[in-house]
């Protein structure tokens, strides 16, 4: 996907969760960050394991700060027993 398309979408959204897409042709339909092939659960797993936002952005050139924010906002909507919510809780625990 072209960077210009991603930037336009980022500028157009009013809720960061609008940057999360679910397409059966991408990651088997698992939630992913718009314009990337990076899954929400994968991203949260990396963050929960201690990788910083800055490291993620440096290591994955298609990732952008708003995409990380979108994944965190998306995960916050899940029941606490869901694996995505548990990863978010682990990440938040590291930041305290």
matplotlib code that plots the C-alpha trace (Angstrom):
import matplotlib.pyplot as plt

x = [0.0, 1.3, 2.4, 0.3, -2.8, -2.0, -1.3, -4.6, -6.5, -4.7, -5.7, -9.3, -10.2, -11.9, -11.4, -8.0, -9.8, -10.8, -7.2, -7.8, -8.9, -10.2, -9.9, -10.1, -7.3, -5.0, -3.7, -6.6, -9.0, -7.3, -7.3, -4.4, -3.2, -4.3, -1.6, 0.5, 0.6, 1.1, -1.6, -2.9, -2.2, 1.3, 2.0, 0.7, 2.7, 5.9, 5.0, 4.1, 7.4, 9.1, 9.8, 9.3, 7.2, 10.4, 12.0, 8.8, 8.8, 12.5, 12.2, 9.0, 9.1, 5.4, 4.3, 3.4, 2.7, -1.1, -1.2, 0.2, -2.3, -5.1, -4.0, -4.0, -7.5, -8.8, -7.5, -9.1, -12.6, -12.1, -13.3, -10.4, -10.3, -9.6, -6.0, -5.7, -6.9, -4.5, -1.6, -2.7, -2.8, 0.8, 2.0, 0.3, 1.9, 5.4, 4.8, 4.0]
y = [0.0, 3.5, 5.6, 8.5, 6.3, 5.4, 9.1, 10.1, 7.4, 8.4, 12.0, 11.1, 8.9, 10.3, 7.2, 5.4, 2.0, 2.9, 2.0, -1.6, -3.8, -7.4, -8.9, -12.7, -12.3, -10.7, -12.7, -15.1, -12.3, -11.4, -7.7, -5.9, -2.3, -0.5, -0.4, -3.1, -6.9, -6.5, -8.1, -6.4, -9.5, -9.8, -6.2, -6.4, -9.5, -7.6, -4.7, -7.0, -8.7, -5.4, -4.0, -0.3, 1.7, 3.3, -0.1, -1.3, 1.8, 1.4, -2.4, -2.3, 0.5, 0.0, 0.7, 4.2, 5.7, 6.0, 2.3, 1.4, 3.8, 2.1, -1.4, -0.3, 1.3, -1.7, -4.1, -2.0, -3.0, -6.7, -8.6, -9.0, -12.8, -12.4, -13.0, -9.5, -7.9, -9.9, -8.8, -5.2, -5.6, -7.1, -4.1, -1.6, -3.4, -3.0, 0.8, 1.4]
z = [0.0, -0.8, 2.1, 0.7, 1.1, 4.7, 5.6, 4.0, 6.0, 9.2, 8.7, 7.9, 10.9, 14.0, 16.1, 16.0, 16.0, 12.4, 11.5, 12.4, 9.5, 9.3, 5.9, 5.3, 2.7, 5.2, 8.2, 7.9, 8.9, 12.2, 13.1, 11.5, 11.3, 8.1, 5.4, 7.0, 7.4, 11.1, 13.4, 16.5, 18.6, 17.3, 18.0, 21.5, 22.1, 21.1, 23.4, 26.3, 25.9, 26.5, 23.0, 23.0, 20.6, 19.3, 18.6, 16.8, 14.6, 13.8, 13.1, 11.0, 8.4, 7.5, 11.1, 12.2, 15.6, 15.0, 14.1, 17.5, 19.1, 17.1, 18.2, 21.9, 21.5, 19.7, 22.4, 25.2, 23.9, 24.6, 27.7, 30.2, 29.5, 25.8, 24.8, 23.2, 26.5, 28.5, 26.3, 26.7, 30.5, 30.4, 28.3, 30.7, 33.6, 32.1, 31.7, 35.4]

ax = plt.figure().add_subplot(projection="3d")
ax.plot(x, y, z, "-o")
ax.set_aspect("equal")
plt.show()
